[in-house]
Amino acid sequence: MKAALLSGAVAAGLLLTGCHKEPKGQILAIVNGEEISMQELNAELQGARIPDNADRAKIRKEVLQRLIDRKLIVQKAREQGLDKTPEFVAQQRRLEENLLVSLLGQKIAATVPMPDDRDITQYIADNPSQFSGRQRLLLDQIQFAAPKDPKQLLMLRDAHSLDDVAAGVQKLGLAMSRGKGVIDTGRLDPQMVKIIDKLPPGEPFVLPSNGQYVASVIVGRDSTPTPGNVARLAAAEVVRRKALVAESKAQVARARTGAEIQYQPGYEPDKSAIKASQAKAAEKK
C-alpha cells in the first residue's frame, strides 16, 4: 500500500512538473499561463518604423512589455465574459474576414507579373497629365462646409465664377473661407484632369476635401514634367495595380457565378442598378 501511495505521489509530482511552463526557446514570456512567442513579437514589430541607429534589443523589450500589458487586459476582458457577447463575435468575424481578404490579395499579387515595356509606354502616352504634361495648377479657392443634403450642391451648377459660388454657398447658409491653393495634376485622376482642362477660363470646379468641399478657379499653370526614369517606374506600378484590381474583381465575379445567395425579403439587390452597372462595364470594354 505504501509503495502504491509513493508511486502515485511521484507520478503526480512528475505530472505537475510536466505542466509547469517555462519561458525558453521560442517562448519569450508567459502571462498567467498564456505564452508570448518570438513569432508574436516579430509580428508586432513588423509594422513599426525603427530608426537604423536605434537600440533594437531595447525596443524589442519595450514591445514585449506592451504585449504583456495587452495580454493582461485581454485576460481581464475574458474574465468579464466580453468574448461571449454578440458584439465581440460580430467584430471577430469581420476582422477574420478582412485578414483573409488581405492574405488572398497578397496571393493574387504574387501571380500578377510586372507589365511589359509596351504596356508601360502606352500608359504614359495615354496619360500625359501624369508625366510629360504634368503641371501645378495655381488656384483661387473657396472652401466650404458640406451641406446636410448633398443634393443642395446642384444649385451651384449655374455658378460660372468664384463670386457666383460664394453667393450660392451663402444662400445655403454654409461656413466658408477664401484662399489660394495648388493641385498637382500627377496626383489627380487623369479623367478628372481632362474634364478640368475642358472648362472655359475662369470657370470654377468643385471637389470634395476632408469632409468639406473646395471650389477652385485656375489662375496659373507651372509645367513640372516627371523625369523619364521616374515616369516609367510610376507607370509600371499603376498598370500593375490596375491588373491586380481587375484580377480581384474577376475572382469575385467567378465566385458569385457559382455561389448560392439567398436574401431576406426587402434586402435583395436593385436589379436595375445591377443592369446599369453591367452596361457601364460593357461600354468600357
Secondary structure, DSSP 8 states (H G I E B T S, - for coil): -HHHHHHHHHHHHHHHHHH-----TTEEEEETTEEEEHHHHHHHHHT----TTS-HHHHHHHHHHHHHHHHHHHHHHHHTTGGGSHHHHHHHHHHHHHHHHHHHHHHHHHHS----HHHHHHHHHH-GGGTTT-EEEEEEEEEEE--SSGGGGGGGGG--SHHHHHHHHHHHT--EEEEEEEEEGGGS-HHHHHHHHTS-TT--EEEEETTEEEEEEEEEEEE----HHHHHHHHHHHHHHHHHHHHHHHHHHHHHHT------TT-S--HHHHHHHHHHHHHH-
